[in-house]
């Protein structure tokens, strides 16, 4: 299952991250290079699926940090 996460701007939705699950596990990454500079408390919204526990930029950062530790 995969989900694109975005933030809501006055001009509309802006995709900022992607989460993809497979038999090998779940991978998550930022698709917008400026997104990781946003404050942790900025809310994110699933644009094409369910939130699956991801509600803020901080949640995305934590998921990426955890997956990077697990890969080592």
CHARMM-style PDB file with segment names, atoms N, HN, CA, C and O in Angstrom:
ATOM      1  N   UNK     1       0.852  -1.164   0.000  1.00  0.00      PROA
ATOM      2  CA  UNK     1       0.000   0.000   0.000  1.00  0.00      PROA
ATOM      3  C   UNK     1       0.906   1.238   0.000  1.00  0.00      PROA
ATOM      4  O   UNK     1       1.951   1.249   0.651  1.00  0.00      PROA
ATOM      5  N   UNK     2       0.509   2.248  -0.713  1.00  0.00      PROA
ATOM      6  HN  UNK     2      -0.340   2.239  -1.242  1.00  0.00      PROA
ATOM      7  CA  UNK     2       1.296   3.476  -0.741  1.00  0.00      PROA
ATOM      8  C   UNK     2       0.400   4.678  -0.481  1.00  0.00      PROA
ATOM      9  O   UNK     2      -0.804   4.657  -0.737  1.00  0.00      PROA
ATOM     10  N   UNK     3       1.031   5.720   0.035  1.00  0.00      PROA
ATOM     11  HN  UNK     3       2.009   5.737   0.242  1.00  0.00      PROA
ATOM     12  CA  UNK     3       0.317   6.953   0.347  1.00  0.00      PROA
ATOM     13  C   UNK     3       1.213   8.137   0.036  1.00  0.00      PROA
ATOM     14  O   UNK     3       2.402   8.131   0.355  1.00  0.00      PROA
ATOM     15  N   UNK     4       0.635   9.150  -0.588  1.00  0.00      PROA
ATOM     16  HN  UNK     4      -0.331   9.154  -0.847  1.00  0.00      PROA
ATOM     17  CA  UNK     4       1.318  10.420  -0.777  1.00  0.00      PROA
ATOM     18  C   UNK     4       0.785  11.372   0.283  1.00  0.00      PROA
ATOM     19  O   UNK     4      -0.426  11.494   0.464  1.00  0.00      PROA
ATOM     20  N   UNK     5       1.698  12.048   0.985  1.00  0.00      PROA
ATOM     21  HN  UNK     5       2.682  11.949   0.837  1.00  0.00      PROA
ATOM     22  CA  UNK     5       1.321  13.008   2.013  1.00  0.00      PROA
ATOM     23  C   UNK     5       1.596  14.413   1.506  1.00  0.00      PROA
ATOM     24  O   UNK     5       2.556  14.645   0.771  1.00  0.00      PROA
ATOM     25  N   UNK     6       0.745  15.344   1.907  1.00  0.00      PROA
ATOM     26  HN  UNK     6      -0.034  15.155   2.505  1.00  0.00      PROA
ATOM     27  CA  UNK     6       0.931  16.719   1.472  1.00  0.00      PROA
ATOM     28  C   UNK     6       0.544  17.708   2.548  1.00  0.00      PROA
ATOM     29  O   UNK     6      -0.031  17.360   3.580  1.00  0.00      PROA
ATOM     30  N   UNK     7       0.880  18.948   2.269  1.00  0.00      PROA
ATOM     31  HN  UNK     7       1.346  19.230   1.431  1.00  0.00      PROA
ATOM     32  CA  UNK     7       0.451  20.056   3.116  1.00  0.00      PROA
ATOM     33  C   UNK     7      -0.562  20.855   2.318  1.00  0.00      PROA
ATOM     34  O   UNK     7      -0.580  20.797   1.088  1.00  0.00      PROA
ATOM     35  N   UNK     8      -1.397  21.595   3.013  1.00  0.00      PROA
ATOM     36  HN  UNK     8      -1.382  21.643   4.012  1.00  0.00      PROA
ATOM     37  CA  UNK     8      -2.423  22.400   2.364  1.00  0.00      PROA
ATOM     38  C   UNK     8      -1.972  23.862   2.366  1.00  0.00      PROA
ATOM     39  O   UNK     8      -1.735  24.457   3.417  1.00  0.00      PROA
ATOM     40  N   UNK     9      -1.863  24.414   1.176  1.00  0.00      PROA
ATOM     41  HN  UNK     9      -2.055  23.931   0.322  1.00  0.00      PROA
ATOM     42  CA  UNK     9      -1.504  25.820   1.000  1.00  0.00      PROA
ATOM     43  C   UNK     9      -2.716  26.578   0.494  1.00  0.00      PROA
ATOM     44  O   UNK     9      -3.706  25.967   0.092  1.00  0.00      PROA
ATOM     45  N   UNK    10      -2.651  27.888   0.507  1.00  0.00      PROA
ATOM     46  HN  UNK    10      -1.847  28.385   0.834  1.00  0.00      PROA
ATOM     47  CA  UNK    10      -3.761  28.687  -0.038  1.00  0.00      PROA
ATOM     48  C   UNK    10      -4.001  28.346  -1.503  1.00  0.00      PROA
ATOM     49  O   UNK    10      -5.135  28.396  -1.978  1.00  0.00      PROA
ATOM     50  N   UNK    11      -2.936  28.001  -2.215  1.00  0.00      PROA
ATOM     51  HN  UNK    11      -2.015  27.961  -1.828  1.00  0.00      PROA
ATOM     52  CA  UNK    11      -3.053  27.689  -3.638  1.00  0.00      PROA
ATOM     53  C   UNK    11      -3.465  26.241  -3.895  1.00  0.00      PROA
ATOM     54  O   UNK    11      -3.677  25.857  -5.046  1.00  0.00      PROA
ATOM     55  N   UNK    12      -3.582  25.428  -2.834  1.00  0.00      PROA
ATOM     56  HN  UNK    12      -3.410  25.739  -1.900  1.00  0.00      PROA
ATOM     57  CA  UNK    12      -3.994  24.035  -2.992  1.00  0.00      PROA
ATOM     58  C   UNK    12      -3.077  23.081  -2.254  1.00  0.00      PROA
ATOM     59  O   UNK    12      -2.321  23.491  -1.373  1.00  0.00      PROA
ATOM     60  N   UNK    13      -3.143  21.809  -2.614  1.00  0.00      PROA
ATOM     61  HN  UNK    13      -3.757  21.476  -3.330  1.00  0.00      PROA
ATOM     62  CA  UNK    13      -2.333  20.775  -1.975  1.00  0.00      PROA
ATOM     63  C   UNK    13      -0.935  20.761  -2.580  1.00  0.00      PROA
ATOM     64  O   UNK    13      -0.754  20.991  -3.776  1.00  0.00      PROA
ATOM     65  N   UNK    14       0.059  20.482  -1.717  1.00  0.00      PROA
ATOM     66  HN  UNK    14      -0.088  20.294  -0.746  1.00  0.00      PROA
ATOM     67  CA  UNK    14       1.435  20.325  -2.197  1.00  0.00      PROA
ATOM     68  C   UNK    14       1.980  19.016  -1.651  1.00  0.00      PROA
ATOM     69  O   UNK    14       2.186  18.893  -0.443  1.00  0.00      PROA
ATOM     70  N   UNK    15       2.217  18.034  -2.515  1.00  0.00      PROA
ATOM     71  HN  UNK    15       2.050  18.134  -3.496  1.00  0.00      PROA
ATOM     72  CA  UNK    15       2.774  16.768  -2.056  1.00  0.00      PROA
ATOM     73  C   UNK    15       4.180  16.980  -1.483  1.00  0.00      PROA
ATOM     74  O   UNK    15       4.985  17.707  -2.065  1.00  0.00      PROA
ATOM     75  N   UNK    16       4.470  16.345  -0.345  1.00  0.00      PROA
ATOM     76  HN  UNK    16       3.816  15.755   0.128  1.00  0.00      PROA
ATOM     77  CA  UNK    16       5.777  16.538   0.280  1.00  0.00      PROA
ATOM     78  C   UNK    16       6.439  15.227   0.685  1.00  0.00      PROA
ATOM     79  O   UNK    16       7.633  15.221   0.982  1.00  0.00      PROA
ATOM     80  N   UNK    17       5.709  14.124   0.707  1.00  0.00      PROA
ATOM     81  HN  UNK    17       4.738  14.129   0.465  1.00  0.00      PROA
ATOM     82  CA  UNK    17       6.299  12.860   1.130  1.00  0.00      PROA
ATOM     83  C   UNK    17       5.546  11.671   0.575  1.00  0.00      PROA
ATOM     84  O   UNK    17       4.395  11.776   0.151  1.00  0.00      PROA
ATOM     85  N   UNK    18       6.228  10.531   0.588  1.00  0.00      PROA
ATOM     86  HN  UNK    18       7.163  10.446   0.933  1.00  0.00      PROA
ATOM     87  CA  UNK    18       5.628   9.309   0.064  1.00  0.00      PROA
ATOM     88  C   UNK    18       5.983   8.146   0.979  1.00  0.00      PROA
ATOM     89  O   UNK    18       7.102   8.048   1.483  1.00  0.00      PROA
ATOM     90  N   UNK    19       5.019   7.279   1.179  1.00  0.00      PROA
ATOM     91  HN  UNK    19       4.110   7.358   0.769  1.00  0.00      PROA
ATOM     92  CA  UNK    19       5.202   6.064   1.974  1.00  0.00      PROA
ATOM     93  C   UNK    19       4.757   4.886   1.111  1.00  0.00      PROA
ATOM     94  O   UNK    19       3.658   4.887   0.557  1.00  0.00      PROA
ATOM     95  N   UNK    20       5.635   3.875   1.005  1.00  0.00      PROA
ATOM     96  HN  UNK    20       6.528   3.875   1.455  1.00  0.00      PROA
ATOM     97  CA  UNK    20       5.336   2.712   0.177  1.00  0.00      PROA
ATOM     98  C   UNK    20       5.626   1.458   0.990  1.00  0.00      PROA
ATOM     99  O   UNK    20       6.711   1.297   1.549  1.00  0.00      PROA
ATOM    100  N   UNK    21       4.651   0.587   1.044  1.00  0.00      PROA
ATOM    101  HN  UNK    21       3.770   0.718   0.590  1.00  0.00      PROA
ATOM    102  CA  UNK    21       4.813  -0.679   1.743  1.00  0.00      PROA
ATOM    103  C   UNK    21       4.893  -1.830   0.759  1.00  0.00      PROA
ATOM    104  O   UNK    21       4.207  -1.842  -0.263  1.00  0.00      PROA
ATOM    105  N   UNK    22       5.741  -2.801   1.082  1.00  0.00      PROA
ATOM    106  HN  UNK    22       6.298  -2.792   1.912  1.00  0.00      PROA
ATOM    107  CA  UNK    22       5.877  -3.990   0.245  1.00  0.00      PROA
ATOM    108  C   UNK    22       6.214  -5.176   1.141  1.00  0.00      PROA
ATOM    109  O   UNK    22       6.209  -5.053   2.366  1.00  0.00      PROA
ATOM    110  N   UNK    23       6.504  -6.303   0.544  1.00  0.00      PROA
ATOM    111  HN  UNK    23       6.509  -6.403  -0.451  1.00  0.00      PROA
ATOM    112  CA  UNK    23       6.892  -7.486   1.326  1.00  0.00      PROA
ATOM    113  C   UNK    23       8.181  -7.254   2.093  1.00  0.00      PROA
ATOM    114  O   UNK    23       8.415  -7.905   3.112  1.00  0.00      PROA
ATOM    115  N   UNK    24       9.028  -6.334   1.623  1.00  0.00      PROA
ATOM    116  HN  UNK    24       8.838  -5.806   0.796  1.00  0.00      PROA
ATOM    117  CA  UNK    24      10.295  -6.031   2.302  1.00  0.00      PROA
ATOM    118  C   UNK    24      10.124  -5.039   3.442  1.00  0.00      PROA
ATOM    119  O   UNK    24      11.079  -4.797   4.179  1.00  0.00      PROA
ATOM    120  N   UNK    25       8.955  -4.464   3.610  1.00  0.00      PROA
ATOM    121  HN  UNK    25       8.179  -4.661   3.011  1.00  0.00      PROA
ATOM    122  CA  UNK    25       8.723  -3.494   4.673  1.00  0.00      PROA
ATOM    123  C   UNK    25       8.182  -2.186   4.121  1.00  0.00      PROA
ATOM    124  O   UNK    25       7.726  -2.113   2.980  1.00  0.00      PROA
ATOM    125  N   UNK    26       8.242  -1.156   4.955  1.00  0.00      PROA
ATOM    126  HN  UNK    26       8.612  -1.215   5.882  1.00  0.00      PROA
ATOM    127  CA  UNK    26       7.704   0.153   4.589  1.00  0.00      PROA
ATOM    128  C   UNK    26       8.853   1.135   4.436  1.00  0.00      PROA
ATOM    129  O   UNK    26       9.728   1.222   5.298  1.00  0.00      PROA
ATOM    130  N   UNK    27       8.845   1.863   3.350  1.00  0.00      PROA
ATOM    131  HN  UNK    27       8.135   1.792   2.650  1.00  0.00      PROA
ATOM    132  CA  UNK    27       9.838   2.911   3.105  1.00  0.00      PROA
ATOM    133  C   UNK    27       9.116   4.249   3.010  1.00  0.00      PROA
ATOM    134  O   UNK    27       8.013   4.338   2.471  1.00  0.00      PROA
ATOM    135  N   UNK    28       9.757   5.288   3.542  1.00  0.00      PROA
ATOM    136  HN  UNK    28      10.654   5.215   3.980  1.00  0.00      PROA
ATOM    137  CA  UNK    28       9.173   6.621   3.483  1.00  0.00      PROA
ATOM    138  C   UNK    28      10.270   7.613   3.154  1.00  0.00      PROA
ATOM    139  O   UNK    28      11.411   7.454   3.587  1.00  0.00      PROA
ATOM    140  N   UNK    29       9.926   8.640   2.386  1.00  0.00      PROA
ATOM    141  HN  UNK    29       8.999   8.769   2.034  1.00  0.00      PROA
ATOM    142  CA  UNK    29      10.890   9.665   2.019  1.00  0.00      PROA
ATOM    143  C   UNK    29      10.166  10.963   1.688  1.00  0.00      PROA
ATOM    144  O   UNK    29       8.971  10.966   1.392  1.00  0.00      PROA
ATOM    145  N   UNK    30      10.911  12.067   1.743  1.00  0.00      PROA
ATOM    146  HN  UNK    30      11.882  12.064   1.984  1.00  0.00      PROA
ATOM    147  CA  UNK    30      10.372  13.355   1.332  1.00  0.00      PROA
ATOM    148  C   UNK    30      10.484  13.469  -0.181  1.00  0.00      PROA
ATOM    149  O   UNK    30      11.509  13.113  -0.761  1.00  0.00      PROA
ATOM    150  N   UNK    31       9.442  13.960  -0.811  1.00  0.00      PROA
ATOM    151  HN  UNK    31       8.609  14.249  -0.340  1.00  0.00      PROA
ATOM    152  CA  UNK    31       9.466  14.175  -2.254  1.00  0.00      PROA
ATOM    153  C   UNK    31       9.720  15.639  -2.585  1.00  0.00      PROA
ATOM    154  O   UNK    31       9.933  15.986  -3.747  1.00  0.00      PROA
ATOM    155  N   UNK    32       9.700  16.484  -1.585  1.00  0.00      PROA
ATOM    156  HN  UNK    32       9.527  16.201  -0.641  1.00  0.00      PROA
ATOM    157  CA  UNK    32       9.955  17.917  -1.749  1.00  0.00      PROA
ATOM    158  C   UNK    32      11.155  18.255  -0.878  1.00  0.00      PROA
ATOM    159  O   UNK    32      11.112  18.063   0.337  1.00  0.00      PROA
ATOM    160  N   UNK    33      12.210  18.749  -1.478  1.00  0.00      PROA
ATOM    161  HN  UNK    33      12.245  18.905  -2.465  1.00  0.00      PROA
ATOM    162  CA  UNK    33      13.456  18.965  -0.726  1.00  0.00      PROA
ATOM    163  C   UNK    33      13.333  20.021   0.367  1.00  0.00      PROA
ATOM    164  O   UNK    33      14.170  20.059   1.269  1.00  0.00      PROA
ATOM    165  N   UNK    34      12.330  20.868   0.316  1.00  0.00      PROA
ATOM    166  HN  UNK    34      11.650  20.837  -0.417  1.00  0.00      PROA
ATOM    167  CA  UNK    34      12.140  21.870   1.369  1.00  0.00      PROA
ATOM    168  C   UNK    34      11.321  21.340   2.547  1.00  0.00      PROA
ATOM    169  O   UNK    34      11.321  21.948   3.617  1.00  0.00      PROA
ATOM    170  N   UNK    35      10.635  20.234   2.369  1.00  0.00      PROA
ATOM    171  HN  UNK    35      10.635  19.739   1.500  1.00  0.00      PROA
ATOM    172  CA  UNK    35       9.713  19.718   3.392  1.00  0.00      PROA
ATOM    173  C   UNK    35      10.406  19.404   4.708  1.00  0.00      PROA
ATOM    174  O   UNK    35       9.844  19.661   5.773  1.00  0.00      PROA
ATOM    175  N   UNK    36      11.617  18.852   4.659  1.00  0.00      PROA
ATOM    176  HN  UNK    36      12.074  18.643   3.794  1.00  0.00      PROA
ATOM    177  CA  UNK    36      12.273  18.470   5.916  1.00  0.00      PROA
ATOM    178  C   UNK    36      12.722  19.678   6.733  1.00  0.00      PROA
ATOM    179  O   UNK    36      13.126  19.522   7.886  1.00  0.00      PROA
ATOM    180  N   UNK    37      12.658  20.877   6.158  1.00  0.00      PROA
ATOM    181  HN  UNK    37      12.330  21.003   5.222  1.00  0.00      PROA
ATOM    182  CA  UNK    37      12.990  22.096   6.896  1.00  0.00      PROA
ATOM    183  C   UNK    37      11.781  22.677   7.632  1.00  0.00      PROA
ATOM    184  O   UNK    37      11.926  23.605   8.427  1.00  0.00      PROA
ATOM    185  N   UNK    38      10.601  22.138   7.369  1.00  0.00      PROA
ATOM    186  HN  UNK    38      10.484  21.384   6.723  1.00  0.00      PROA
ATOM    187  CA  UNK    38       9.395  22.608   8.045  1.00  0.00      PROA
ATOM    188  C   UNK    38       9.408  22.172   9.509  1.00  0.00      PROA
ATOM    189  O   UNK    38       9.992  21.141   9.845  1.00  0.00      PROA
ATOM    190  N   UNK    39       8.766  22.953  10.380  1.00  0.00      PROA
ATOM    191  HN  UNK    39       8.292  23.790  10.107  1.00  0.00      PROA
ATOM    192  CA  UNK    39       8.679  22.569  11.795  1.00  0.00      PROA
ATOM    193  C   UNK    39       7.943  21.230  11.958  1.00  0.00      PROA
ATOM    194  O   UNK    39       7.039  20.902  11.189  1.00  0.00      PROA
ATOM    195  N   UNK    40       8.352  20.478  12.969  1.00  0.00      PROA
ATOM    196  HN  UNK    40       9.086  20.745  13.593  1.00  0.00      PROA
ATOM    197  CA  UNK    40       7.773  19.154  13.210  1.00  0.00      PROA
ATOM    198  C   UNK    40       6.260  19.171  13.390  1.00  0.00      PROA
ATOM    199  O   UNK    40       5.587  18.195  13.057  1.00  0.00      PROA
ATOM    200  N   UNK    41       5.723  20.261  13.909  1.00  0.00      PROA
ATOM    201  HN  UNK    41       6.269  21.053  14.179  1.00  0.00      PROA
ATOM    202  CA  UNK    41       4.280  20.282  14.218  1.00  0.00      PROA
ATOM    203  C   UNK    41       3.384  20.617  13.026  1.00  0.00      PROA
ATOM    204  O   UNK    41       2.161  20.641  13.170  1.00  0.00      PROA
ATOM    205  N   UNK    42       3.965  20.878  11.851  1.00  0.00      PROA
ATOM    206  HN  UNK    42       4.958  20.859  11.734  1.00  0.00      PROA
ATOM    207  CA  UNK    42       3.146  21.167  10.666  1.00  0.00      PROA
ATOM    208  C   UNK    42       2.344  19.919  10.307  1.00  0.00      PROA
ATOM    209  O   UNK    42       2.899  18.828  10.174  1.00  0.00      PROA
ATOM    210  N   UNK    43       1.041  20.093  10.154  1.00  0.00      PROA
ATOM    211  HN  UNK    43       0.591  20.980  10.262  1.00  0.00      PROA
ATOM    212  CA  UNK    43       0.160  18.970   9.832  1.00  0.00      PROA
ATOM    213  C   UNK    43       0.327  18.551   8.378  1.00  0.00      PROA
ATOM    214  O   UNK    43       0.496  19.384   7.488  1.00  0.00      PROA
ATOM    215  N   UNK    44       0.276  17.244   8.159  1.00  0.00      PROA
ATOM    216  HN  UNK    44       0.139  16.567   8.883  1.00  0.00      PROA
ATOM    217  CA  UNK    44       0.282  16.693   6.810  1.00  0.00      PROA
ATOM    218  C   UNK    44      -0.992  15.875   6.618  1.00  0.00      PROA
ATOM    219  O   UNK    44      -1.604  15.410   7.579  1.00  0.00      PROA
ATOM    220  N   UNK    45      -1.372  15.715   5.365  1.00  0.00      PROA
ATOM    221  HN  UNK    45      -0.875  16.093   4.584  1.00  0.00      PROA
ATOM    222  CA  UNK    45      -2.622  15.034   5.050  1.00  0.00      PROA
ATOM    223  C   UNK    45      -2.376  13.972   3.985  1.00  0.00      PROA
ATOM    224  O   UNK    45      -1.631  14.206   3.034  1.00  0.00      PROA
ATOM    225  N   UNK    46      -2.999  12.803   4.141  1.00  0.00      PROA
ATOM    226  HN  UNK    46      -3.605  12.613   4.914  1.00  0.00      PROA
ATOM    227  CA  UNK    46      -2.883  11.786   3.097  1.00  0.00      PROA
ATOM    228  C   UNK    46      -3.687  12.254   1.880  1.00  0.00      PROA
ATOM    229  O   UNK    46      -4.861  12.605   2.000  1.00  0.00      PROA
ATOM    230  N   UNK    47      -3.055  12.254   0.728  1.00  0.00      PROA
ATOM    231  HN  UNK    47      -2.102  11.968   0.631  1.00  0.00      PROA
ATOM    232  CA  UNK    47      -3.722  12.764  -0.474  1.00  0.00      PROA
ATOM    233  C   UNK    47      -4.407  11.670  -1.280  1.00  0.00      PROA
ATOM    234  O   UNK    47      -5.286  11.957  -2.092  1.00  0.00      PROA
ATOM    235  N   UNK    48      -4.015  10.423  -1.063  1.00  0.00      PROA
ATOM    236  HN  UNK    48      -3.301  10.190  -0.402  1.00  0.00      PROA
ATOM    237  CA  UNK    48      -4.580   9.368  -1.905  1.00  0.00      PROA
ATOM    238  C   UNK    48      -4.825   8.042  -1.178  1.00  0.00      PROA
ATOM    239  O   UNK    48      -5.051   7.017  -1.821  1.00  0.00      PROA
ATOM    240  N   UNK    49      -4.781   8.058   0.150  1.00  0.00      PROA
ATOM    241  HN  UNK    49      -4.597   8.891   0.672  1.00  0.00      PROA
ATOM    242  CA  UNK    49      -4.997   6.836   0.917  1.00  0.00      PROA
ATOM    243  C   UNK    49      -5.302   7.232   2.355  1.00  0.00      PROA
ATOM    244  O   UNK    49      -5.820   8.323   2.591  1.00  0.00      PROA
ATOM    245  N   UNK    50      -4.995   6.378   3.313  1.00  0.00      PROA
ATOM    246  HN  UNK    50      -4.575   5.491   3.122  1.00  0.00      PROA
ATOM    247  CA  UNK    50      -5.232   6.701   4.722  1.00  0.00      PROA
ATOM    248  C   UNK    50      -3.944   7.176   5.386  1.00  0.00      PROA
ATOM    249  O   UNK    50      -2.852   6.961   4.861  1.00  0.00      PROA
ATOM    250  N   UNK    51      -4.078   7.820   6.538  1.00  0.00      PROA
ATOM    251  HN  UNK    51      -4.965   7.994   6.965  1.00  0.00      PROA
ATOM    252  CA  UNK    51      -2.934   8.427   7.223  1.00  0.00      PROA
ATOM    253  C   UNK    51      -1.938   7.405   7.767  1.00  0.00      PROA
ATOM    254  O   UNK    51      -0.742   7.691   7.814  1.00  0.00      PROA
ATOM    255  N   UNK    52      -2.391   6.235   8.173  1.00  0.00      PROA
ATOM    256  HN  UNK    52      -3.363   6.003   8.135  1.00  0.00      PROA
ATOM    257  CA  UNK    52      -1.531   5.173   8.678  1.00  0.00      PROA
ATOM    258  C   UNK    52      -0.585   5.664   9.776  1.00  0.00      PROA
ATOM    259  O   UNK    52       0.576   5.258   9.831  1.00  0.00      PROA
ATOM    260  N   UNK    53      -1.090   6.543  10.650  1.00  0.00      PROA
ATOM    261  HN  UNK    53      -2.033   6.874  10.605  1.00  0.00      PROA
ATOM    262  CA  UNK    53      -0.299   7.026  11.785  1.00  0.00      PROA
ATOM    263  C   UNK    53       0.599   8.212  11.502  1.00  0.00      PROA
ATOM    264  O   UNK    53       1.362   8.625  12.375  1.00  0.00      PROA
ATOM    265  N   UNK    54       0.529   8.764  10.313  1.00  0.00      PROA
ATOM    266  HN  UNK    54      -0.091   8.428   9.604  1.00  0.00      PROA
ATOM    267  CA  UNK    54       1.352   9.921   9.939  1.00  0.00      PROA
ATOM    268  C   UNK    54       0.434  11.147   9.891  1.00  0.00      PROA
ATOM    269  O   UNK    54      -0.473  11.232   9.064  1.00  0.00      PROA
ATOM    270  N   UNK    55       0.697  12.098  10.806  1.00  0.00      PROA
ATOM    271  HN  UNK    55       1.434  12.029  11.478  1.00  0.00      PROA
ATOM    272  CA  UNK    55      -0.156  13.283  10.899  1.00  0.00      PROA
ATOM    273  C   UNK    55       0.610  14.602  10.837  1.00  0.00      PROA
ATOM    274  O   UNK    55       0.015  15.656  10.608  1.00  0.00      PROA
ATOM    275  N   UNK    56       1.940  14.549  11.040  1.00  0.00      PROA
ATOM    276  HN  UNK    56       2.423  13.693  11.225  1.00  0.00      PROA
ATOM    277  CA  UNK    56       2.744  15.779  11.047  1.00  0.00      PROA
ATOM    278  C   UNK    56       4.081  15.542  10.338  1.00  0.00      PROA
ATOM    279  O   UNK    56       4.472  14.405  10.074  1.00  0.00      PROA
ATOM    280  N   UNK    57       4.761  16.637  10.043  1.00  0.00      PROA
ATOM    281  HN  UNK    57       4.443  17.560  10.257  1.00  0.00      PROA
ATOM    282  CA  UNK    57       6.114  16.554   9.490  1.00  0.00      PROA
ATOM    283  C   UNK    57       7.001  15.756  10.442  1.00  0.00      PROA
ATOM    284  O   UNK    57       7.824  14.954  10.000  1.00  0.00      PROA
ATOM    285  N   UNK    58       6.837  15.972  11.746  1.00  0.00      PROA
ATOM    286  HN  UNK    58       6.168  16.623  12.105  1.00  0.00      PROA
ATOM    287  CA  UNK    58       7.615  15.237  12.737  1.00  0.00      PROA
ATOM    288  C   UNK    58       7.410  13.734  12.635  1.00  0.00      PROA
ATOM    289  O   UNK    58       8.359  12.968  12.806  1.00  0.00      PROA
ATOM    290  N   UNK    59       6.190  13.303  12.361  1.00  0.00      PROA
ATOM    291  HN  UNK    59       5.419  13.925  12.223  1.00  0.00      PROA
ATOM    292  CA  UNK    59       5.919  11.871  12.185  1.00  0.00      PROA
ATOM    293  C   UNK    59       6.713  11.318  10.997  1.00  0.00      PROA
ATOM    294  O   UNK    59       7.264  10.220  11.070  1.00  0.00      PROA
ATOM    295  N   UNK    60       6.766  12.074   9.916  1.00  0.00      PROA
ATOM    296  HN  UNK    60       6.318  12.966   9.856  1.00  0.00      PROA
ATOM    297  CA  UNK    60       7.520  11.638   8.737  1.00  0.00      PROA
ATOM    298  C   UNK    60       9.012  11.566   9.078  1.00  0.00      PROA
ATOM    299  O   UNK    60       9.673  10.576   8.764  1.00  0.00      PROA
ATOM    300  N   UNK    61       9.539  12.612   9.719  1.00  0.00      PROA
ATOM    301  HN  UNK    61       9.002  13.416   9.974  1.00  0.00      PROA
ATOM    302  CA  UNK    61      10.958  12.627  10.096  1.00  0.00      PROA
ATOM    303  C   UNK    61      11.293  11.435  10.991  1.00  0.00      PROA
ATOM    304  O   UNK    61      12.319  10.783  10.797  1.00  0.00      PROA
ATOM    305  N   UNK    62      10.438  11.150  11.963  1.00  0.00      PROA
ATOM    306  HN  UNK    62       9.605  11.680  12.120  1.00  0.00      PROA
ATOM    307  CA  UNK    62      10.676  10.023  12.870  1.00  0.00      PROA
ATOM    308  C   UNK    62      10.657   8.689  12.127  1.00  0.00      PROA
ATOM    309  O   UNK    62      11.476   7.811  12.399  1.00  0.00      PROA
ATOM    310  N   UNK    63       9.736   8.545  11.204  1.00  0.00      PROA
ATOM    311  HN  UNK    63       9.072   9.258  10.984  1.00  0.00      PROA
ATOM    312  CA  UNK    63       9.643   7.308  10.427  1.00  0.00      PROA
ATOM    313  C   UNK    63      10.911   7.123   9.594  1.00  0.00      PROA
ATOM    314  O   UNK    63      11.463   6.025   9.547  1.00  0.00      PROA
ATOM    315  N   UNK    64      11.372   8.179   8.943  1.00  0.00      PROA
ATOM    316  HN  UNK    64      10.923   9.071   8.982  1.00  0.00      PROA
ATOM    317  CA  UNK    64      12.586   8.102   8.130  1.00  0.00      PROA
ATOM    318  C   UNK    64      13.793   7.783   9.008  1.00  0.00      PROA
ATOM    319  O   UNK    64      14.626   6.953   8.644  1.00  0.00      PROA
ATOM    320  N   UNK    65      13.889   8.438  10.159  1.00  0.00      PROA
ATOM    321  HN  UNK    65      13.213   9.112  10.455  1.00  0.00      PROA
ATOM    322  CA  UNK    65      15.008   8.198  11.077  1.00  0.00      PROA
ATOM    323  C   UNK    65      15.021   6.736  11.538  1.00  0.00      PROA
ATOM    324  O   UNK    65      16.076   6.103  11.576  1.00  0.00      PROA
ATOM    325  N   UNK    66      13.853   6.209  11.885  1.00  0.00      PROA
ATOM    326  HN  UNK    66      12.996   6.723  11.854  1.00  0.00      PROA
ATOM    327  CA  UNK    66      13.754   4.822  12.343  1.00  0.00      PROA
ATOM    328  C   UNK    66      14.116   3.850  11.219  1.00  0.00      PROA
ATOM    329  O   UNK    66      14.829   2.875  11.458  1.00  0.00      PROA
ATOM    330  N   UNK    67      13.643   4.096  10.016  1.00  0.00      PROA
ATOM    331  HN  UNK    67      13.064   4.888   9.821  1.00  0.00      PROA
ATOM    332  CA  UNK    67      13.932   3.178   8.921  1.00  0.00      PROA
ATOM    333  C   UNK    67      15.430   3.204   8.587  1.00  0.00      PROA
ATOM    334  O   UNK    67      15.998   2.175   8.222  1.00  0.00      PROA
ATOM    335  N   UNK    68      16.067   4.368   8.707  1.00  0.00      PROA
ATOM    336  HN  UNK    68      15.605   5.204   9.003  1.00  0.00      PROA
ATOM    337  CA  UNK    68      17.499   4.447   8.441  1.00  0.00      PROA
ATOM    338  C   UNK    68      18.306   3.683   9.490  1.00  0.00      PROA
ATOM    339  O   UNK    68      19.325   3.076   9.162  1.00  0.00      PROA
ATOM    340  N   UNK    69      17.857   3.707  10.754  1.00  0.00      PROA
ATOM    341  HN  UNK    69      17.029   4.200  11.021  1.00  0.00      PROA
ATOM    342  CA  UNK    69      18.521   2.926  11.804  1.00  0.00      PROA
ATOM    343  C   UNK    69      18.351   1.430  11.554  1.00  0.00      PROA
ATOM    344  O   UNK    69      19.283   0.649  11.746  1.00  0.00      PROA
ATOM    345  N   UNK    70      17.146   1.038  11.121  1.00  0.00      PROA
ATOM    346  HN  UNK    70      16.389   1.673  10.966  1.00  0.00      PROA
ATOM    347  CA  UNK    70      16.851  -0.370  10.881  1.00  0.00      PROA
ATOM    348  C   UNK    70      17.649  -0.931   9.704  1.00  0.00      PROA
ATOM    349  O   UNK    70      17.919  -2.131   9.653  1.00  0.00      PROA
ATOM    350  N   UNK    71      18.027  -0.065   8.755  1.00  0.00      PROA
ATOM    351  HN  UNK    71      17.807   0.910   8.796  1.00  0.00      PROA
ATOM    352  CA  UNK    71      18.758  -0.522   7.568  1.00  0.00      PROA
ATOM    353  C   UNK    71      20.226  -0.793   7.865  1.00  0.00      PROA
ATOM    354  O   UNK    71      20.884  -1.512   7.113  1.00  0.00      PROA
ATOM    355  N   UNK    72      20.746  -0.234   8.942  1.00  0.00      PROA
ATOM    356  HN  UNK    72      20.212   0.351   9.553  1.00  0.00      PROA
ATOM    357  CA  UNK    72      22.179  -0.392   9.252  1.00  0.00      PROA
ATOM    358  C   UNK    72      22.472  -1.720   9.895  1.00  0.00      PROA
ATOM    359  OT1 UNK    72      23.625  -2.009  10.216  1.00  0.00      PROA
TER     360      UNK     72
END
